[in-house]
Amino acid sequence: MIEKADQIFVLLLHWLVGFLPEAWQHVASVVVCVAVIVAVYPALFAVAVLMERKGLGRMQNRYGPNRVGPFGVLQPVADGIKSLTKEDIVPRNADAAVHFIAPLVLVVAVFMGLAVLPMGRNMVLVEMDASLLFFFAMGASTELSVFMAGWSSRNKYSLLGAMRAVAQMISYEVPLLLSTVGVVMITGSLSLVDIVDAQTRYSWGLAHWNVFKPWGLAGFVMFVIASMAETNRSPFDLPEGESEIIAGYFTEYSGFKFALFFLGEYVGMFSIAGLGTTLFLGGWSSPLAALSWIPSWIWFFAKVELWICFFIWVRGTLPRLRQDQLMNFAWKFLLPMTLVNLLVAAEWRFVEGVWLRWIVGMAIVAGAYVLMGRVGMRRERLGPRSYRYAE
Amino acid sequence: MSIAFVVLALLTLAGAMAAVTLRNLVHCALALAVAFAGLALLFLQLDAQFVGFTQILVYVGAVAILVVFAILLTRGADDGKAGTVFSRTWLAGLGIAAAVFALLGWAVLRSVRGLAQAAGTPAVTVENIGQALMSRYVLPLEIVALLLTAALVGAVIVAMYEKEGAR
Protein backbone atom coordinates (compact mmCIF):
# COMPACT_ATOMS: atom_id res chain seq x y z
CA MET A 1 0.00 0.00 0.00
CA ILE A 2 2.72 2.45 1.01
CA GLU A 3 4.76 1.33 -1.95
CA LYS A 4 1.77 1.93 -4.25
CA ALA A 5 1.15 5.41 -2.88
CA ASP A 6 4.80 6.24 -3.34
CA GLN A 7 4.85 5.09 -6.94
CA ILE A 8 1.29 6.13 -7.83
CA PHE A 9 2.28 8.41 -10.70
CA VAL A 10 4.74 5.91 -12.14
CA LEU A 11 2.10 3.17 -12.00
CA LEU A 12 -0.48 5.50 -13.55
CA LEU A 13 1.89 6.27 -16.39
CA HIS A 14 2.57 2.59 -17.02
CA TRP A 15 -1.15 1.84 -16.97
CA LEU A 16 -1.88 4.69 -19.35
CA VAL A 17 0.75 3.85 -21.96
CA GLY A 18 -0.13 0.17 -21.65
CA PHE A 19 -3.09 0.79 -23.97
CA LEU A 20 -0.76 1.66 -26.83
CA PRO A 21 1.24 -0.69 -29.05
CA GLU A 22 4.77 -1.55 -27.95
CA ALA A 23 6.51 0.70 -30.47
CA TRP A 24 4.72 3.84 -29.35
CA GLN A 25 5.02 3.36 -25.63
CA HIS A 26 8.32 5.16 -25.16
CA VAL A 27 7.25 8.23 -27.14
CA ALA A 28 3.86 8.27 -25.43
CA SER A 29 5.34 8.13 -21.94
CA VAL A 30 7.67 11.03 -22.74
CA VAL A 31 4.77 13.08 -24.12
CA VAL A 32 2.62 12.35 -21.07
CA CYS A 33 5.47 13.26 -18.68
CA VAL A 34 6.14 16.54 -20.49
CA ALA A 35 2.44 17.37 -20.49
CA VAL A 36 2.22 16.71 -16.76
CA ILE A 37 5.23 18.90 -16.01
CA VAL A 38 3.92 21.69 -18.24
CA ALA A 39 0.55 21.49 -16.46
CA VAL A 40 1.64 21.02 -12.85
CA TYR A 41 4.11 23.87 -12.56
CA PRO A 42 1.84 26.61 -13.91
CA ALA A 43 -0.79 25.34 -11.46
CA LEU A 44 1.75 25.63 -8.66
CA PHE A 45 2.58 29.07 -10.03
CA ALA A 46 -1.04 30.15 -9.62
CA VAL A 47 -1.05 28.88 -6.05
CA ALA A 48 2.27 30.54 -5.30
CA VAL A 49 1.12 33.91 -6.63
CA LEU A 50 -1.97 33.79 -4.47
CA MET A 51 0.11 32.70 -1.48
CA GLU A 52 2.56 35.49 -2.11
CA ARG A 53 -0.07 38.19 -2.39
CA LYS A 54 -1.89 36.96 0.67
CA GLY A 55 1.32 36.55 2.65
CA LEU A 56 2.72 39.92 1.66
CA GLY A 57 -0.61 41.50 2.50
CA ARG A 58 -0.49 39.90 5.90
CA MET A 59 3.07 41.15 6.49
CA GLN A 60 2.14 44.65 5.34
CA ASN A 61 -0.94 44.79 7.55
CA ARG A 62 -3.55 44.62 4.79
CA TYR A 63 -5.87 41.97 3.42
CA GLY A 64 -4.46 41.11 0.02
CA PRO A 65 -6.83 39.80 -2.67
CA ASN A 66 -10.19 38.89 -1.09
CA ARG A 67 -12.83 39.73 -3.71
CA VAL A 68 -12.82 36.86 -6.20
CA GLY A 69 -14.29 33.69 -4.75
CA PRO A 70 -14.16 32.72 -1.09
CA PHE A 71 -11.18 34.45 0.59
CA GLY A 72 -10.01 35.49 -2.87
CA VAL A 73 -8.81 32.00 -3.84
CA LEU A 74 -10.05 32.43 -7.41
CA GLN A 75 -7.85 35.49 -7.94
CA PRO A 76 -5.31 33.55 -10.10
CA VAL A 77 -8.14 32.53 -12.46
CA ALA A 78 -9.22 36.14 -12.79
CA ASP A 79 -5.62 37.20 -13.38
CA GLY A 80 -5.22 34.56 -16.06
CA ILE A 81 -8.37 35.64 -17.90
CA LYS A 82 -7.29 39.26 -17.63
CA SER A 83 -3.86 38.61 -19.11
CA LEU A 84 -5.35 36.56 -21.93
CA THR A 85 -7.87 39.20 -22.92
CA LYS A 86 -5.63 42.23 -22.56
CA GLU A 87 -4.34 43.92 -25.68
CA ASP A 88 -0.83 42.97 -26.67
CA ILE A 89 0.97 46.27 -27.19
CA VAL A 90 4.28 46.36 -29.00
CA PRO A 91 6.03 49.74 -29.06
CA ARG A 92 6.33 51.17 -32.58
CA ASN A 93 10.12 51.42 -32.38
CA ALA A 94 10.55 48.02 -30.83
CA ASP A 95 12.43 45.28 -32.60
CA ALA A 96 9.33 43.21 -33.24
CA ALA A 97 10.97 39.83 -33.88
CA VAL A 98 13.29 39.87 -30.87
CA HIS A 99 10.52 41.39 -28.75
CA PHE A 100 8.34 38.45 -29.67
CA ILE A 101 10.95 35.72 -29.18
CA ALA A 102 12.31 36.87 -25.80
CA PRO A 103 9.49 35.61 -23.52
CA LEU A 104 9.32 32.34 -25.44
CA VAL A 105 13.05 31.70 -24.98
CA LEU A 106 12.72 32.44 -21.28
CA VAL A 107 9.80 30.09 -20.71
CA VAL A 108 11.29 27.28 -22.79
CA ALA A 109 14.67 27.47 -21.06
CA VAL A 110 13.07 27.56 -17.64
CA PHE A 111 10.86 24.54 -18.33
CA MET A 112 13.81 22.60 -19.78
CA GLY A 113 15.54 22.80 -16.41
CA LEU A 114 12.67 20.93 -14.78
CA ALA A 115 13.32 17.89 -16.96
CA VAL A 116 16.23 16.64 -14.87
CA LEU A 117 14.81 17.22 -11.37
CA PRO A 118 13.95 13.99 -9.54
CA MET A 119 10.52 14.84 -8.16
CA GLY A 120 10.06 11.55 -6.37
CA ARG A 121 11.42 8.03 -6.33
CA ASN A 122 11.71 6.98 -10.02
CA MET A 123 10.08 10.26 -11.00
CA VAL A 124 12.56 12.00 -13.27
CA LEU A 125 11.89 12.80 -16.90
CA VAL A 126 15.43 12.57 -18.24
CA GLU A 127 18.01 10.63 -16.31
CA MET A 128 21.41 11.65 -17.55
CA ASP A 129 24.97 11.58 -16.45
CA ALA A 130 25.52 15.33 -16.34
CA SER A 131 22.09 16.55 -15.27
CA LEU A 132 23.41 19.21 -12.89
CA LEU A 133 25.42 20.69 -15.75
CA PHE A 134 22.33 20.54 -17.96
CA PHE A 135 20.34 22.46 -15.37
CA PHE A 136 22.91 25.22 -15.16
CA ALA A 137 23.26 25.36 -18.94
CA MET A 138 19.53 25.98 -19.22
CA GLY A 139 19.68 28.54 -16.41
CA ALA A 140 22.43 30.40 -18.25
CA SER A 141 20.29 30.58 -21.39
CA THR A 142 17.66 32.65 -19.60
CA GLU A 143 20.11 35.54 -19.30
CA LEU A 144 20.11 36.02 -23.03
CA SER A 145 16.33 36.18 -23.13
CA VAL A 146 16.29 38.84 -20.43
CA PHE A 147 18.73 40.87 -22.45
CA MET A 148 16.68 40.33 -25.62
CA ALA A 149 13.57 41.59 -23.87
CA GLY A 150 15.25 44.68 -22.51
CA TRP A 151 17.10 45.62 -25.63
CA SER A 152 14.31 45.03 -28.13
CA SER A 153 11.85 47.24 -26.24
CA ARG A 154 13.78 50.43 -27.16
CA ASN A 155 13.07 51.86 -23.78
CA LYS A 156 15.68 53.33 -21.46
CA TYR A 157 14.17 51.70 -18.42
CA SER A 158 14.02 48.34 -20.13
CA LEU A 159 17.63 48.56 -21.22
CA LEU A 160 18.75 49.66 -17.76
CA GLY A 161 16.81 46.80 -16.24
CA ALA A 162 18.28 44.31 -18.68
CA MET A 163 21.82 45.50 -18.03
CA ARG A 164 21.26 45.26 -14.30
CA ALA A 165 19.69 41.83 -14.64
CA VAL A 166 22.47 40.43 -16.80
CA ALA A 167 25.22 41.87 -14.61
CA GLN A 168 23.53 40.47 -11.52
CA MET A 169 22.84 37.05 -13.01
CA ILE A 170 26.37 36.65 -14.32
CA SER A 171 27.84 37.72 -10.99
CA TYR A 172 25.69 35.44 -8.90
CA GLU A 173 25.98 32.49 -11.23
CA VAL A 174 29.58 32.04 -10.11
CA PRO A 175 28.80 31.53 -6.39
CA LEU A 176 25.69 29.55 -7.34
CA LEU A 177 27.74 27.06 -9.32
CA LEU A 178 30.63 26.97 -6.86
CA SER A 179 28.34 26.37 -3.89
CA THR A 180 27.08 23.21 -5.56
CA VAL A 181 30.56 21.92 -6.40
CA GLY A 182 31.03 20.72 -2.82
CA VAL A 183 28.06 18.40 -3.23
CA VAL A 184 29.49 17.06 -6.47
CA MET A 185 32.89 16.54 -4.85
CA ILE A 186 31.48 14.47 -2.01
CA THR A 187 28.94 12.53 -4.06
CA GLY A 188 31.32 11.97 -6.93
CA SER A 189 28.59 12.41 -9.53
CA LEU A 190 26.90 15.16 -11.52
CA SER A 191 23.71 13.14 -11.76
CA LEU A 192 20.92 14.52 -9.59
CA VAL A 193 19.47 11.03 -9.13
CA ASP A 194 22.76 9.81 -7.68
CA ILE A 195 22.99 12.88 -5.46
CA VAL A 196 19.57 12.16 -3.96
CA ASP A 197 20.38 8.48 -3.56
CA ALA A 198 23.55 9.35 -1.67
CA GLN A 199 21.46 11.37 0.79
CA THR A 200 18.78 8.73 1.35
CA ARG A 201 20.63 6.92 4.10
CA TYR A 202 19.70 7.01 7.75
CA SER A 203 21.72 6.67 10.91
CA TRP A 204 19.93 6.84 14.27
CA GLY A 205 16.77 7.53 12.28
CA LEU A 206 18.15 10.79 10.90
CA ALA A 207 18.78 11.34 7.19
CA HIS A 208 22.23 12.04 5.75
CA TRP A 209 21.19 15.27 4.09
CA ASN A 210 24.02 17.42 2.83
CA VAL A 211 22.76 20.38 4.79
CA PHE A 212 23.60 18.55 8.03
CA LYS A 213 27.33 18.73 7.29
CA PRO A 214 29.61 21.77 7.69
CA TRP A 215 30.33 22.19 3.97
CA GLY A 216 26.70 21.45 3.15
CA LEU A 217 25.37 24.01 5.61
CA ALA A 218 27.65 26.75 4.32
CA GLY A 219 26.95 25.73 0.73
CA PHE A 220 23.23 25.69 1.40
CA VAL A 221 23.17 29.21 2.82
CA MET A 222 25.19 30.54 -0.08
CA PHE A 223 23.05 28.63 -2.55
CA VAL A 224 19.89 30.18 -1.10
CA ILE A 225 21.34 33.69 -1.36
CA ALA A 226 22.64 33.16 -4.88
CA SER A 227 19.41 31.55 -6.01
CA MET A 228 17.44 34.54 -4.76
CA ALA A 229 19.69 36.78 -6.83
CA GLU A 230 19.53 34.46 -9.82
CA THR A 231 15.73 34.57 -9.90
CA ASN A 232 15.68 38.36 -9.38
CA ARG A 233 13.77 38.02 -6.15
CA SER A 234 13.69 40.72 -3.52
CA PRO A 235 16.06 41.81 -1.92
CA PHE A 236 17.88 41.31 -5.23
CA ASP A 237 15.09 42.73 -7.41
CA LEU A 238 17.07 45.66 -8.76
CA PRO A 239 16.49 44.58 -12.37
CA GLU A 240 12.80 45.23 -11.98
CA GLY A 241 12.90 47.75 -9.12
CA GLU A 242 9.41 49.21 -9.48
CA SER A 243 10.26 52.43 -7.70
CA GLU A 244 13.31 53.18 -9.85
CA ILE A 245 12.92 51.70 -13.32
CA ILE A 246 9.22 50.77 -13.39
CA ALA A 247 9.51 47.06 -14.16
CA GLY A 248 12.92 46.81 -15.74
CA TYR A 249 13.32 44.58 -18.74
CA PHE A 250 9.63 43.77 -19.14
CA THR A 251 8.32 47.33 -18.87
CA GLU A 252 7.12 47.25 -22.50
CA TYR A 253 5.38 43.89 -22.28
CA SER A 254 1.67 43.62 -21.84
CA GLY A 255 -1.04 41.03 -22.02
CA PHE A 256 -0.01 37.45 -22.41
CA LYS A 257 3.68 38.15 -23.03
CA PHE A 258 3.82 39.81 -19.64
CA ALA A 259 2.13 36.76 -18.19
CA LEU A 260 4.79 34.59 -19.81
CA PHE A 261 7.53 36.61 -18.11
CA PHE A 262 5.69 36.29 -14.84
CA LEU A 263 5.31 32.56 -15.37
CA GLY A 264 8.97 32.19 -16.35
CA GLU A 265 10.07 33.97 -13.21
CA TYR A 266 7.98 31.80 -10.92
CA VAL A 267 8.76 28.52 -12.65
CA GLY A 268 12.41 29.56 -12.45
CA MET A 269 11.90 29.96 -8.71
CA PHE A 270 10.35 26.50 -8.50
CA SER A 271 13.12 24.90 -10.48
CA ILE A 272 15.92 26.52 -8.51
CA ALA A 273 14.14 25.62 -5.28
CA GLY A 274 13.79 22.06 -6.56
CA LEU A 275 17.49 21.98 -7.40
CA GLY A 276 18.44 23.28 -3.95
CA THR A 277 16.15 20.73 -2.37
CA THR A 278 17.76 17.98 -4.42
CA LEU A 279 21.29 19.06 -3.65
CA PHE A 280 21.09 19.95 0.01
CA LEU A 281 17.75 18.89 1.51
CA GLY A 282 17.76 15.29 0.33
CA GLY A 283 15.38 15.72 -2.61
CA TRP A 284 12.43 13.41 -2.16
CA SER A 285 13.77 11.64 0.94
CA SER A 286 12.17 12.13 4.33
CA PRO A 287 14.14 13.77 7.15
CA LEU A 288 13.43 10.94 9.61
CA ALA A 289 13.46 7.24 8.86
CA ALA A 290 10.20 6.96 10.81
CA LEU A 291 8.47 9.27 8.30
CA SER A 292 9.50 7.29 5.21
CA TRP A 293 5.95 6.03 4.75
CA ILE A 294 4.87 9.43 3.42
CA PRO A 295 5.16 9.29 -0.41
CA SER A 296 8.37 10.69 -1.82
CA TRP A 297 6.72 13.16 -4.15
CA ILE A 298 4.89 14.76 -1.21
CA TRP A 299 8.24 15.37 0.46
CA PHE A 300 9.71 16.94 -2.66
CA PHE A 301 6.85 19.32 -3.30
CA ALA A 302 6.50 20.14 0.40
CA LYS A 303 10.16 21.15 0.55
CA VAL A 304 9.81 23.24 -2.61
CA GLU A 305 6.72 24.98 -1.23
CA LEU A 306 8.51 25.64 2.04
CA TRP A 307 11.36 27.14 0.07
CA ILE A 308 8.92 29.40 -1.81
CA CYS A 309 7.38 30.48 1.49
CA PHE A 310 10.84 31.42 2.67
CA PHE A 311 11.34 33.50 -0.48
CA ILE A 312 8.04 35.28 0.16
CA TRP A 313 8.96 35.88 3.77
CA VAL A 314 12.31 37.38 2.78
CA ARG A 315 10.61 39.54 0.17
CA GLY A 316 8.28 40.94 2.77
CA THR A 317 11.10 41.58 5.22
CA LEU A 318 14.24 42.91 3.59
CA PRO A 319 14.73 46.19 1.71
CA ARG A 320 16.25 46.24 -1.76
CA LEU A 321 20.05 46.30 -2.06
CA ARG A 322 22.01 48.98 -3.84
CA GLN A 323 23.91 48.09 -7.01
CA ASP A 324 27.37 48.48 -5.45
CA GLN A 325 26.34 46.48 -2.38
CA LEU A 326 25.05 43.77 -4.68
CA MET A 327 28.30 43.49 -6.63
CA ASN A 328 30.54 43.79 -3.56
CA PHE A 329 28.58 41.08 -1.81
CA ALA A 330 28.86 38.70 -4.74
CA TRP A 331 32.53 39.16 -5.56
CA LYS A 332 34.09 40.07 -2.22
CA PHE A 333 32.12 37.89 0.15
CA LEU A 334 30.21 35.08 -1.53
CA LEU A 335 32.92 34.09 -3.99
CA PRO A 336 35.73 33.75 -1.40
CA MET A 337 33.34 31.96 0.93
CA THR A 338 32.44 29.40 -1.74
CA LEU A 339 36.13 28.80 -2.42
CA VAL A 340 36.76 28.27 1.30
CA ASN A 341 33.81 25.91 1.29
CA LEU A 342 35.49 23.80 -1.40
CA LEU A 343 38.41 23.46 1.00
CA VAL A 344 36.04 22.33 3.74
CA ALA A 345 34.49 19.76 1.41
CA ALA A 346 37.94 18.40 0.59
CA GLU A 347 38.76 18.30 4.31
CA TRP A 348 35.52 16.38 4.96
CA ARG A 349 36.48 13.89 2.31
CA PHE A 350 40.02 13.18 3.48
CA VAL A 351 40.14 13.69 7.27
CA GLU A 352 39.52 10.53 9.25
CA GLY A 353 37.44 10.49 12.39
CA VAL A 354 33.86 11.69 12.71
CA TRP A 355 34.39 14.31 15.38
CA LEU A 356 37.68 15.64 14.10
CA ARG A 357 36.36 16.43 10.64
CA TRP A 358 33.28 18.06 12.11
CA ILE A 359 35.35 20.33 14.35
CA VAL A 360 37.89 21.23 11.68
CA GLY A 361 35.19 21.86 9.06
CA MET A 362 33.08 24.06 11.30
CA ALA A 363 36.19 25.94 12.46
CA ILE A 364 37.23 26.75 8.88
CA VAL A 365 33.73 27.86 7.87
CA ALA A 366 33.10 29.96 10.97
CA GLY A 367 36.60 31.43 10.94
CA ALA A 368 36.36 32.45 7.30
CA TYR A 369 32.88 33.91 7.86
CA VAL A 370 33.92 36.00 10.84
CA LEU A 371 37.18 37.13 9.27
CA MET A 372 35.68 38.10 5.94
CA GLY A 373 32.69 39.73 7.58
CA ARG A 374 34.92 41.83 9.85
CA VAL A 375 37.26 42.90 7.07
CA GLY A 376 34.38 43.72 4.75
CA MET A 377 32.47 45.71 7.35
CA ARG A 378 35.53 47.68 8.41
CA ARG A 379 35.84 49.00 4.88
CA GLU A 380 32.21 50.09 4.91
CA ARG A 381 32.77 52.70 7.66
CA LEU A 382 29.24 52.45 8.98
CA GLY A 383 28.32 55.31 11.28
CA PRO A 384 25.06 56.11 13.02
CA ARG A 385 22.22 56.27 10.51
CA SER A 386 21.08 59.77 9.57
CA TYR A 387 17.71 60.66 8.11
CA ARG A 388 17.49 63.61 5.79
CA TYR A 389 13.75 64.07 5.45
CA ALA A 390 12.12 61.86 8.01
CA GLU A 391 12.93 63.69 11.21
CA MET B 1 24.19 11.20 -42.11
CA SER B 2 21.05 11.25 -40.04
CA ILE B 3 18.15 13.68 -40.30
CA ALA B 4 19.02 15.13 -36.89
CA PHE B 5 22.52 15.93 -38.09
CA VAL B 6 21.23 17.65 -41.22
CA VAL B 7 18.76 19.76 -39.26
CA LEU B 8 21.33 20.75 -36.66
CA ALA B 9 23.98 21.49 -39.25
CA LEU B 10 21.55 23.68 -41.18
CA LEU B 11 20.60 25.49 -37.95
CA THR B 12 24.22 26.10 -37.05
CA LEU B 13 25.09 27.25 -40.56
CA ALA B 14 22.08 29.53 -40.74
CA GLY B 15 23.02 31.09 -37.41
CA ALA B 16 26.59 31.59 -38.50
CA MET B 17 25.53 33.06 -41.86
CA ALA B 18 23.10 35.42 -40.15
CA ALA B 19 25.83 36.47 -37.74
CA VAL B 20 27.98 37.78 -40.56
CA THR B 21 25.30 39.10 -42.92
CA LEU B 22 22.77 40.87 -40.69
CA ARG B 23 23.05 44.63 -40.42
CA ASN B 24 22.15 45.18 -36.81
CA LEU B 25 25.07 44.25 -34.58
CA VAL B 26 22.90 43.00 -31.73
CA HIS B 27 21.02 40.78 -34.16
CA CYS B 28 24.38 39.42 -35.29
CA ALA B 29 25.30 38.63 -31.70
CA LEU B 30 21.99 36.84 -31.14
CA ALA B 31 22.45 34.87 -34.36
CA LEU B 32 25.90 33.91 -33.10
CA ALA B 33 24.23 32.58 -29.96
CA VAL B 34 22.00 30.44 -32.18
CA ALA B 35 25.10 29.10 -33.93
CA PHE B 36 26.66 28.29 -30.54
CA ALA B 37 23.51 26.48 -29.46
CA GLY B 38 23.51 24.53 -32.72
CA LEU B 39 27.11 23.49 -32.12
CA ALA B 40 26.19 22.36 -28.61
CA LEU B 41 23.35 20.26 -30.01
CA LEU B 42 25.77 18.71 -32.51
CA PHE B 43 28.02 17.71 -29.60
CA LEU B 44 25.00 16.22 -27.83
CA GLN B 45 24.11 14.32 -30.97
CA LEU B 46 27.58 12.77 -30.78
CA ASP B 47 26.86 11.67 -27.18
CA ALA B 48 29.33 14.19 -25.78
CA GLN B 49 27.13 15.44 -22.95
CA PHE B 50 29.80 17.22 -20.97
CA VAL B 51 31.17 19.18 -23.93
CA GLY B 52 27.68 20.00 -25.18
CA PHE B 53 26.39 21.38 -21.89
CA THR B 54 29.62 23.24 -21.25
CA GLN B 55 29.28 24.75 -24.70
CA ILE B 56 25.82 26.08 -23.79
CA LEU B 57 26.87 27.19 -20.32
CA VAL B 58 30.00 29.01 -21.45
CA TYR B 59 29.19 30.19 -24.95
CA VAL B 60 25.45 30.90 -24.88
CA GLY B 61 25.44 31.85 -21.21
CA ALA B 62 28.59 33.91 -20.96
CA VAL B 63 30.37 34.62 -24.24
CA ALA B 64 27.26 35.76 -26.13
CA ILE B 65 26.33 38.02 -23.23
CA LEU B 66 29.83 39.47 -23.16
CA VAL B 67 29.71 40.10 -26.91
CA VAL B 68 26.39 41.88 -26.53
CA PHE B 69 27.71 43.93 -23.63
CA ALA B 70 30.77 44.90 -25.61
CA ILE B 71 28.57 46.04 -28.50
CA LEU B 72 26.32 48.09 -26.25
CA LEU B 73 29.16 49.67 -24.29
CA THR B 74 31.40 50.60 -27.19
CA ARG B 75 29.22 51.92 -30.00
CA GLY B 76 25.60 52.32 -30.89
CA ALA B 77 24.02 49.13 -32.12
CA ASP B 78 22.16 51.01 -34.83
CA ASP B 79 24.90 52.78 -36.78
CA GLY B 80 25.57 49.96 -39.20
CA LYS B 81 23.07 51.21 -41.77
CA ALA B 82 25.41 52.82 -44.30
CA GLY B 83 27.24 50.75 -46.92
CA THR B 84 27.03 47.05 -47.63
CA VAL B 85 27.81 44.28 -45.21
CA PHE B 86 30.56 43.02 -47.51
CA SER B 87 33.99 44.48 -46.94
CA ARG B 88 36.20 45.42 -49.89
CA THR B 89 38.47 42.45 -49.34
CA TRP B 90 35.73 39.86 -49.20
CA LEU B 91 37.33 37.80 -51.95
CA ALA B 92 40.57 37.40 -49.99
CA GLY B 93 38.56 36.55 -46.85
CA LEU B 94 36.66 33.92 -48.77
CA GLY B 95 39.91 32.47 -50.07
CA ILE B 96 41.44 32.27 -46.59
CA ALA B 97 38.29 30.71 -45.17
CA ALA B 98 38.20 28.13 -47.97
CA ALA B 99 41.88 27.34 -47.44
CA VAL B 100 41.40 26.84 -43.69
CA PHE B 101 38.36 24.67 -44.31
CA ALA B 102 40.24 22.59 -46.88
CA LEU B 103 43.15 22.11 -44.48
CA LEU B 104 40.85 21.08 -41.62
CA GLY B 105 38.84 18.78 -43.85
CA TRP B 106 42.02 17.17 -45.16
CA ALA B 107 43.31 16.63 -41.61
CA VAL B 108 40.00 15.18 -40.42
CA LEU B 109 39.69 12.83 -43.38
CA ARG B 110 43.26 11.63 -42.94
CA SER B 111 42.82 11.03 -39.21
CA VAL B 112 39.72 8.93 -39.77
CA ARG B 113 41.47 6.86 -42.39
CA GLY B 114 44.51 6.44 -40.17
CA LEU B 115 42.55 5.18 -37.19
CA ALA B 116 41.14 1.71 -37.07
CA GLN B 117 37.37 1.96 -37.45
CA ALA B 118 36.37 1.07 -33.91
CA ALA B 119 32.90 -0.35 -33.71
CA GLY B 120 30.40 1.29 -31.40
CA THR B 121 30.68 4.57 -29.54
CA PRO B 122 33.01 4.73 -26.56
CA ALA B 123 31.06 5.31 -23.35
CA VAL B 124 32.72 8.40 -21.92
CA THR B 125 31.13 9.56 -18.70
CA VAL B 126 31.73 12.86 -16.98
CA GLU B 127 33.60 10.92 -14.32
CA ASN B 128 36.09 9.68 -16.92
CA ILE B 129 36.68 13.23 -18.11
CA GLY B 130 37.18 14.42 -14.55
CA GLN B 131 39.64 11.63 -13.78
CA ALA B 132 41.58 12.32 -16.95
CA LEU B 133 41.71 16.07 -16.28
CA MET B 134 42.94 15.54 -12.74
CA SER B 135 45.54 12.89 -13.49
CA ARG B 136 46.89 12.66 -17.01
CA TYR B 137 46.08 16.16 -18.22
CA VAL B 138 46.66 18.02 -14.96
CA LEU B 139 49.60 20.02 -16.35
CA PRO B 140 47.68 21.50 -19.34
CA LEU B 141 44.79 22.22 -16.97
CA GLU B 142 47.05 24.10 -14.59
CA ILE B 143 48.64 26.02 -17.45
CA VAL B 144 45.21 27.07 -18.73
CA ALA B 145 44.23 28.08 -15.20
CA LEU B 146 47.37 30.20 -14.90
CA LEU B 147 46.69 31.81 -18.26
CA LEU B 148 43.13 32.67 -17.28
CA THR B 149 44.27 34.07 -13.94
CA ALA B 150 46.81 36.24 -15.73
CA ALA B 151 44.09 37.48 -18.08
CA LEU B 152 41.83 38.22 -15.10
CA VAL B 153 44.55 40.16 -13.30
CA GLY B 154 45.28 42.03 -16.51
CA ALA B 155 41.61 42.94 -16.94
CA VAL B 156 41.43 44.21 -13.37
CA ILE B 157 44.54 46.32 -13.87
CA VAL B 158 43.13 47.80 -17.09
CA ALA B 159 39.92 48.64 -15.24
CA MET B 160 41.75 50.09 -12.23
CA TYR B 161 44.10 52.38 -14.12
CA GLU B 162 41.55 55.02 -15.06
CA LYS B 163 40.29 55.31 -11.50
CA GLU B 164 43.71 56.15 -10.12
CA GLY B 165 44.38 58.62 -12.92
CA ALA B 166 41.17 60.47 -12.11
CA ARG B 167 42.02 60.82 -8.44
Interface residues (C-beta under 8 A of the other chain):
Chain A: D95 V98 M128 D129 A130 L133 F134 F136 A137 M138 G139 A140 S141 E143 L144 F147 M148 W151 L159 M163 V166 I170 E173 G188 S189 L190
Chain B: N24 V26 H27 L30 A33 A37 A40 Q49 F50 F53 T54 I56 L57 V60 G61 A62 A64 I65 V68 F69 L72 A77 T125 V126 E127
